[in-house]
């Protein structure tokens, strides 16, 4: 497949070495194409997108079971659907 793997490919937790260019480019394309919201699987993925899209609706579809993730989501003004 030739895809990039290894360090810097996970956005979970907003690790400092994360390559944010791909998720931000995809989010921008979705919103420019008329999407009403950006939907992601985890709070970590949403946290990566929030600085690039401060007013966009961002919905976390996966389960959010830790109090820390719920607090991070609240602070970033994310919507949680799988709490």
C-alpha positions, 0 to 999 in steps of 0.5 A, spaced: 500 500 500 505 504 501 502 508 506 506 512 511 506 508 518 509 508 524 511 514 528 507 520 527 501 517 524 496 516 530 492 523 532 490 519 539 491 524 545 494 529 541 501 527 541 506 532 539 509 528 534 503 528 530 502 530 523 496 534 523 496 536 516 492 530 513 486 530 518 486 538 517 486 538 509 481 532 509 477 537 514 477 543 510 475 539 504 469 536 507 467 543 510 469 547 503 464 541 500 458 543 504 459 538 510 455 541 516 460 538 521 466 534 522 465 527 525 471 523 528 472 517 532 475 519 538 476 525 542 484 525 541 482 526 533 477 532 535 482 535 539 487 535 533 482 539 528 479 544 533 485 549 532 484 549 525 476 549 525 475 553 531 467 555 529 466 548 526 461 543 529 466 537 531 462 530 533 466 525 536 462 518 534 466 513 538 465 511 546 468 516 551 468 513 557 474 516 561 472 523 565 478 526 562 476 525 555 469 528 557 473 534 560 477 535 554 471 534 550 467 540 554 473 544 554 474 544 546 466 545 545 466 538 542 459 534 541 459 527 544 455 522 541 457 515 544 458 517 552 
